């Protein structure tokens, strides 16, 4: 994947497959500690200990676990090649958290990329799921909660073309204001 | 700067549009968003689709997503399902092709045969 934002989209797809109704995406950029931390947390069905050990190995995946696929091994590799690590915490029936850490200035760390497109894609296509997003850069933060937007929209669907266009611009502007 | 306040205006104009189109048949577009689709550029395809629908004010088109359907090498995949017609699956759909598919197939009901990978 060329962008970390694409990995985020991929992780969110896993969460949706696991029937999550609440998904949080948190990005923390700490330039002093030289760390970029990425957290995706869901309340989906979770995984057994056995499965959560398996999904990080691309060559163990069998037909029955095929839905889990290549996504997590790819992200683990992306983290490790950029001086970081990936940790998977899952409780069956409760949910899954994927925490990934990168060395912020590592030459092989993929850029964060287009988070606005990622967020719009996941929010507009999955209005039944509540998404929370927070992006910290040093002392600044941009937060959003899809439920707040749904409340403001009333009976107009989240996927409405005008809403989608507004959402993209709104996130893009706020993400840009975080840039150093 | 965009603000949440603006959403109220969008809500009002969208409600008016929704009243106009009540009862119309819906065309469905399905974008493959598995790891294979995302790696092949499905997000840009989806973004182009949503942008084109907004520009053309196509409010009777619903966009949904699906996971890996086993044709990873042909991703990004987009299905077009017009009311009363069978599903048509297009392969290697980048942003530009997505816009063409909307113009030719969704709006004018002309299937672009050479891009179809499955019917």
Interface residues (C-beta under 8 A of the other chain):
Chain A: X1 X6 X9 X10 X13 X17 X66 X67 X69 X70 X71 X74 X114 X117 X118 X120 X121 X124 X125 X126 X148 X149 X152 X153 X154 X155 X156 X159 X160 X161 X162 X163 X164 X165 X166 X168 X169 X170 X173 X174
Chain B: X1 X2 X3 X4 X6 X7 X8 X10 X11 X13 X14 X15 X18 X33 X34 X35 X36 X38 X39 X43 X44 X46 X47 X50 X51 X53 X54 X57 X58 X59 X62 X63 X64 X65 X67 X68
